[in-house]
Amino acid sequence: MSNGNGAAAGWGGGYFLAMIGSAVWFWQQADGFWNHVGALLQALVWPAFLIYDVFEALAS
């Protein structure tokens, strides 16, 4: 019996790779301890800001 979770696993892997890539990018831009902590937090939530900007651009 297949429950169709195979496709979801692929997207999760892609999201994980994007999160790692964004963490590396934000880490390189940071300077100091708290900026590095902020960079890791930014890496977790950047997709939300991306979608918000896309919807904002579509609305105008």
C-alpha positions as CSV (number, residue, x, y, z in Angstrom):
1,M,0.0,0.0,0.0
2,S,1.4,3.4,-1.0
3,N,0.4,6.5,0.9
4,G,2.0,9.0,-1.5
5,N,4.6,10.4,0.9
6,G,7.5,9.8,-1.6
7,A,7.0,13.1,-3.4
8,A,6.9,15.0,-0.1
9,A,10.3,13.5,0.9
10,G,11.8,14.9,-2.3
11,W,10.6,18.4,-1.5
12,G,11.9,18.1,2.0
13,G,15.3,17.2,0.8
14,G,15.3,20.2,-1.6
15,Y,14.2,22.5,1.2
16,F,17.0,21.2,3.4
17,L,19.6,21.8,0.7
18,A,18.2,25.4,0.2
19,M,18.3,26.0,3.9
20,I,22.0,24.8,4.1
21,G,22.9,27.0,1.2
22,S,21.2,30.1,2.7
23,A,22.8,29.4,6.0
24,V,26.2,29.5,4.3
25,W,25.3,32.7,2.4
26,F,24.0,34.5,5.5
27,W,27.0,33.2,7.6
28,Q,29.5,34.7,5.2
29,Q,27.7,38.0,5.4
30,A,27.7,38.1,9.2
31,D,30.2,39.8,11.4
32,G,30.3,39.0,15.1
33,F,28.7,36.4,17.3
34,W,25.1,37.7,17.4
35,N,25.1,38.3,13.7
36,H,26.1,34.7,13.1
37,V,23.2,33.6,15.4
38,G,20.9,35.8,13.4
39,A,22.2,34.4,10.2
40,L,21.2,30.9,11.3
41,L,17.7,32.1,12.2
42,Q,17.5,33.9,8.9
43,A,18.3,30.7,7.1
44,L,15.3,29.0,8.7
45,V,12.7,31.7,7.8
46,W,14.0,33.1,4.4
47,P,11.3,31.2,2.4
48,A,8.6,33.1,4.2
49,F,10.0,36.4,3.2
50,L,10.5,35.2,-0.4
51,I,6.9,34.1,-0.7
52,Y,5.7,37.4,0.9
53,D,7.8,39.4,-1.7
54,V,6.4,37.3,-4.5
55,F,2.8,37.9,-3.4
56,E,3.5,41.6,-2.9
57,A,4.9,41.8,-6.5
58,L,1.9,40.0,-7.9
59,A,-0.6,42.3,-6.0
60,S,0.9,45.5,-7.5
